[in-house]
Amino acid sequence: MKIIKGTITSPQGFKANGFWAGVKRSGKPDLGLVFSQYPCTSAAMFTRNSVKAAPIQVCMKHIKKSDSCAVIANSGNANCFTGEYGFTYAQKMTEITAQALGVKTHQVLVMSTGIIGRPFPYDKIREAVPALVKGLSPAKGINFAKAIMTTDIKCKQVAVQIELGGKTVTFGGCAKGSGMIEPNMATMLACVTTDAAISPVLLKKALQRAVERSFNSISVDGCMSTNDMVAVLANARAGNAIINAEGDAFNAFCEAMDYVCLKLAKDIVLDGEGAERFFEIRVTGAKNERQAKEAAMKIANSNLVKTADYTDNPNWGRVAAAVGACGFGATEKTMRISFSVKKEFININVDMGLGQSAATVYSCDLTHGYIDINGRYN
């Protein structure tokens, strides 16, 4: 696998655009579109929050046919808790975008992120869509990435290439997210594109595997959102033999997908609201992987651990208490804890002493900056 400098439009056949449409009062980019001019296979995963924003509800219907070729996204308004009008507007966003692109409505996915409970400014988006489509370009991948940012400080992008059957296959991805980050998934939006040829069933399987190891293994503040989703579009332009069975080609595809998703997930944690320290939490010696991950997430979401590490006080007693609170049977006699601190990176290693399973999750410290950002957010 080769890491390259690129964007969501690095794979062949993809175009993007993004600009300010008037949703945000700040004048920063707030509307974006990514589009494959060739047919796609697609897959997506969504928040498990029972309160699902209107765009999530629309996408859950559209993705069933697994042929999405476009994603329109806005920031500055979550279009959540907006009643029947919100659902209608989310659906209309896909309709007007599909009409402008010359594709079917169900082939367009819609993402929204921002403040919950505010009336959705659909008219501004409707007026902006023609220019958004007209300005699509392979050179504007970064425009889309910037258009989905909210409290993010850094633009999160990644691109890689692999060889499949003598063909060069490219992956591109971008994400937003820095607060309300907790598994299943978080207040994050992510989009991955690839020019690989792969069946819908295996694309979904690869995405599920990648998400479990990345976006479902991070936490900034333990707060689950209503709008998070990750979508992947694959348009087969690389010319590789279609991946329709598990084997070497599928494994190589999964390795690249894993890397893209994990890189974006780590970037979300590194850009955590007010964050100054990045945690890698490794739990070993569990009876099974579920126990290991639950214990690691218990540490990641402990405000006591997160504040202690912010003040240069990696208090191992708080780590021990967090693991013990899981009730899995780890005790002072079985548990071993170690820290490794290198500038802003902290490794927390816990051996529960109960078995052979392990899991790794990623988190950050909890600072005054987090309170400042969220206390003013409206």
N, C-alpha and C positions, 0 to 999 in steps of 0.2 A: 504494500500500500504506500502511495506517495501523497504526502500532504502538500497541497498547492495553495497559492494565494488566489482566492476566488470568492464567489458569492453564490446566491441561490440560482443565478442564471449561468453558472459555469458549465453545467451539463448542456449538451447540444439541444437546440430546439426550444429553449425557455427564454422568455422575455419578462420584464418587470417594469414597474413604475411606482412612484410614490410622491406625494406633495401635501401641502396644507390645503384642506378643503373647507376650513372654518369650524370644524368640530371643537378644536382646542382654542381656548382664549389666548394661549401663548403665541400662536402663530407658527408653532413647530409642526412638522409633518404629521398628518393624522389619517391619511387614506392611502392604501397601497394595493397593488394587484400583481400577481404572478400568474403567468399563462404559458402553456405549452401549445404551440401551433400544430402539434401532432397528437394523435390519440394516446391516451394514457391508461395505465392501470393505477389504481389508487387505494389507499387505506388510511384509516384515522383512528385515533383513540381520544377519549373525552374524560372530563372530570367525573368522579363518582359522587359528587355532591348531589343530593336530591333536589336542590334548587339549581336548576340548569337555565342559563341565559337563553334568550330566544335564538341566537345564532347556533348554539349547540344543538337545540332541538331541530332546527332546519338541517344542519349538517348530518345529524344522525339518520335522517331520512335519505338525504342525497347520496351518502356514501354507500348505501346498500347495493348500488349497481356497480360499484368499484371502477368507474370510468371517469372520475373527476379530472378535469384538465386545467382548472383555474381556481384561484383563491383570492377573494377580495377581503380586505381587512381594514378596520378602522380602530384608532385609539382615541382616548378622551371621553368615551361613553361606552359603558359595558352592555347597553341594551338588555339589562336584566331587571326584573321586577317592574317591567314596563307594560304588563298586561297584553291584551289582544293586539293593540297597536304595535307593540314591540315585535311580536311574532310576525305580523303582517309586513312590517318594515324590513325585517331580516330576510323574509322570503322575497320581497320586492328587490332588495339589493342583488340577489342572485338572478332575478328575472331580467333586470335592466342590464346587468353585466353580461349575461348570456346573449341577450339581443345584440349588444354592441360588439361582442366577439364572434357572433355567428355560430354559437354552440347551443346545446340544450340546457334548460334551466338546471336540471339535476346534476349537470357536469360542473357546476360552480359551487364551491364551498364558501362560507362566510365566517369571518372571525371578528369579534369585537372585544375590546378591553378598555377599562377606565372606570369611571365612577358608576356605582350601582344606584338605580332608582331615579335617575334623571330622565326626563322626556328625550326620546331619541331624535336627533336632528336629521331626519331622513331627507328632507328637501335639499339640504346642503350637499349631501352625498349624491343624490339624484342629479343635481346640476353639474357635479364634478366628474361623473363617470365618463362622459364622452371624451373629455380631455385626458383622463386617466388612461383610457384605452388607446387613444391616438398617440400618446407619448410612450407606449411600450417599447422597450429596447433591451437587447442583451447586456447593454452597458449600465443598466439601472437597477441591478440587484440590490445595491446598497440603499437605494431610495426606498425600496420595500422594507428593508430591515429597519430603517430609521422611522418609517411611518407607523410601525407597531409599538414603538417605545412609549412608556409612560413615565414612571419614576426612574427608569434605567439611566445610568450615567454612560455606560459603554454600549456600543453597537456590537451585537453578537453574531458572528458569521464564521463559516468554516467550509472548506472544500477539499476533497481528496479524490485520488484516482487509483483504480486497480486494473489488472489485466484479467479478462475473462475470455478464454478460448481465442487468444490472439487479438482481441479487441480491447481498446482502452475505454473503460467505463468511468464516468465521472459522477460524483455526488456533490451536491451543494446544500447548504442549510443555513437558516437563521432562526433566532428566537428572541423573545422579550421576556422579562421577568426579573424582579429584584425584591419584591415583597409579596406577602400572602403566598409563601412557597412552602408546600407540604405535600407529601405523596398523594396519589390517587386523583388527579395529578395536582398541579399548583396553579397560581394565577399566572400562567405562562402561556404564550402562544409559540408554536414552533412549526416550521414548514421545511420539509426536506424534498429535494428534487434529485432525480437521477435519470440518465439516458440508458439505463440497463433495461433489458427485456426480461420480465419475470411474471409468473402467474399471480393472479389476485390472492389466491390462498397462501402462497409462500411469501408474498409481499406483506400480508397481514401478520403472518407468523414471525417474520423478521422484525417488523415494527414492534410487536408485542414483546419480543425478547429484548430488543434494544431499550424500550421504554422502562421495562422492569429494572434494568441495570443502570439507568440514567435518570430520567425525569421522575421516576418513582423511587429514587434513592437519594433525594436531596431534600433539605429543609432549611429555610431561613428563619421562619418564625412559627412554624407549626400550624399555620392557618390555611385551610383549604378554600379555594375559590369556586366561583360559579361558572367561569368562562373558559377555563383552560382546555386546550386541545393541541394535538400534534397531528399533522397530515403529511403524507408522502405521495408524490406523483412520480411515476416511472413511464417514460415515453418510448423506450426501445430504440432510440436513434443511434445508439452505439453499434448496433448490428450484431451483438452477441447472440448465440443460440439461446432461445428462451429458457429460463430456469424454471422447470416445472416438476422437478424432483429434488429431494435432498441429496447432497453429495458435495464434492469439492467446490463447484461453482456457487452453490447456495451458501456454503460455509464462508467463502471469500466475500460474498455479498453481505452476509451477516456481520462479518468482521468490520467492513467499512461502515455499515449502518450503525453498529455499536459505537464505533469511534466518533462518528458525526454527532450522535445523540449525547454521548457522554461529554464530549468537548463543549457542546452547547449547555448542557446541564451544569457542568463545573463553572462555566462562564456566568451563569445565572447566580450561582452561590457567591462567586468572587465579586459580583456586582450587587450583592445583597444590600438592602437599604441600610445605610450607615455602617456597613461592615468594614472591619479593618483586618480581620484574621479569617483564614480559610481552614476548616477542619476536615481531615480525612479520618473517619472513625472505622476501625477494623475490629470486628468481634469474631473470635475463633472459639473453638472448644464447645460449641453448642450441640444440642441433641439433634437438631435439624436446621435447615436454612431459614425456615420461618422464625424460629426462636432467635437465631443470630441477627436477623434483620430487625426484628422487633426490639431487641436489646440495643442495637446500634441506633435505631431511631429514638429510643427512650433517652439515650445520651444526647443525641443531636437536638432534641426538643426540650432539654432541661435548661430552664432559664438560669439556674444556679451554675451549671457548667459554662453556659455561654457568657455570662457576665464575669465569672472568675477568669476565664481566658482573655477577656477584653482587658482586664486590669493586670495582665502578666502574672496571674496566680493560678496556674493549672492544678486546681485542687482535686487530687485523685479521689478523695473521700466522697466528693459529690458524684463522681463517675460510678463508684462502687454502689452508692445509694440508688442511683438511677437504674443500674442493672438489677439490683436486688428487688426493686419495686415491680419488676416484671413477674416475679413469683415463679421463676423456673427452677429454683433450687440452688442457684449459685451462692456460695458463702465465702466468708473470709478464708476458709481452708482450701477452697477450690479455685478461687479467682486470682488472676495475676493482671496487673495494670501497669502500663508504661506510657510515657509521653516522649515525643520528639519535637522540639521547637526549632524552626529555622526561619527567622525573620517573621513574615506574616503567615507562614504555613505551620500548622500544628497537626501532628499525627497522634491520635489516641488509639492505643492498642489494648484490647481486653481479651484475655483467655478465660472463658467461663469455667473451664475444667470439667465439663459435663459430657463432651462427645467430640465429634470430628467435623462438624459443619461450621461454615463461616459466611460472613457477609460484610460488605463495605458500603457505607453511606457518606454523604458529604454535607457539611453545614458551615456555619460561620458564627462569629461572636455577636452579641447583642449590645449595642452601644447607645450613647445619648443621641446619636444621629438618627437611629431608627425611630425614637420617640419624636424627635423634631419633625421628621418627614411625615409620619402618620398622624401626628397631632394636628397638622395643618392641611392634610389631604382632604379636599372636598371639591 
